[in-house]
Amino acid sequence: MEWIGMALAVSGTFFVFVAGLGIIRLPDVPMRMHASTKAGTLGVALIAASLSFFFPGLGILARSLALIVFLLLTAPVAAHMIGRAAYYGGPQIGVHLWPGTTVDQLPDHQTLRSDPASDGTEAYPEGTAKEASHQNVAS
């Protein structure tokens, strides 16, 4: 049992290290969010699972499972919201996409309701994309 726990703890430590290295080495916020979410969550989940082997008991198992479920539910949502805030607030706060990014499909598919230009001003004379789709259906 201890060998399995040790293997899980070492694997988890490796993934947490890779997540930290990704945060330091990757060039822009979306890539950093990907590294921290995927590798970090897996690493902490493996370390939490190893606790069940080092300290056998129903209480530790329940806490480990609760921690893993909590991480799997919250880490992707938090990373998505941080990445979204960095993307849309980027020019104002000095965060930009990496120059090596070849495709940025988001501006073509989404208009923010909170965007001042989306209220029918000359930048978007037809209003938001949702309003424009309703106008096309009505015509």
N, C-alpha and C positions, 0 to 999 in steps of 0.2 A: 504494500500500500504506500509506503514511504517513497518508493522509486517512482510510482505513478505521480504522486504529489510533487516530487522533485522535478520530474519531466514537465509537468504542467506549469510549475512556477518558473522554471528556466525558459520555457517557450513563451510564457506571458511576459517575462522580463525582456526577452528579445524583441517581441512585438512592441512593447512600450518604448524601448530604445529606438527602434525603427521609426515609430511615430514622432518621437522627439527630434530625431535626425531629419525627418521629412519636414517638420515645421521650420527647422533652421535652414535647410538647404533648398527647399523648393521656392520658385521665384514669385508666385503670386498667391493671393488669398484663396481662390477656389482650390488650387492644388494643395495648399496647406490644410485647408479644411478637410479635404479628402484623406490626407495622410493621418491627421489627428483622429478623424472619425473611424475610419476602417481599422487601422492598425492599433490605435489606442484602445478602442472598445474591445477588440479581440484580446489584446494583451491583458487588460484588467479583468476580463471575463475568465481567462485562463488562470490568472492568479487567484481569483475568487474561487474557482473550481478546485484549485490545489488545496485550499484551506479545508475543504471537505475530506481530503485524504489525510492531512496532517492532524486534524482534530475531529475524528469521527463523532458524529452525534447529530440528532435531528435538528437541534437549534442552529448549529453552524451551517448545516445543509440548507435549511430554510432561509437563513440570512444570505447565504451565497447565491441561491437561486433568485431571491428578491433583488439583490444587487445587480445580477446579470440581466434580469428582465427590465429593471429600471434603466440601466445603461442602454439596452437595445431600444427602448422606447424614447429616451430623451436625447441621446447623443446625435442621432441623425437630424432630429428636428432643430436642435440648437445649432448644429453646423450649417444647416440650410438657412436658418434665419441670419446667422452671422455672415455667411457668404452673400446672401441677398442684400443685406444692409451695406456690405462693402462694395457690392457691384453698383447699386443705385446711388449710394452716397460717395462713391469713389472720387469723382472729380472735386467735390467739395472738401473731402478730408485727405486728399493726396494719395488715394489708393487706386492703382491702375492695373489693368490686365497686363500680363507678361507680353512683351513685343513679339514673342514667338507664337502667340496664339493666332492660329490661321483662320478660325471660323468663330464668329460671335453671333449666334442665331437668335439670342434673346430679344434684341431690340426690334426685330422683324415680327415677332409673335406676341409681344405683350406691351401694353401701355398702362402705366400706373394711374389709378384714379387720383392719387395724391399729387400727381405731376401737375403743376400749374398750367402747363401748355396743353393738357388734355381736356380742357373745358370749352373747346371750340374757338380758341384764339387762332391767330394767323399761322402758328406753327402746325396746328391740327385743325383746319377749318371744319372738318366734318365731325369733330368731337372725338370721343373715345372709340376704340375699336368695337366695343359692345354696342354703342349707340349707332355706329355706322352699319353694323350687321342688322340691327332692327330696321334701319331705314331701307336697306337693300331688300329685306323680306317684305316690307310694306309696299314697295314699288312694284 
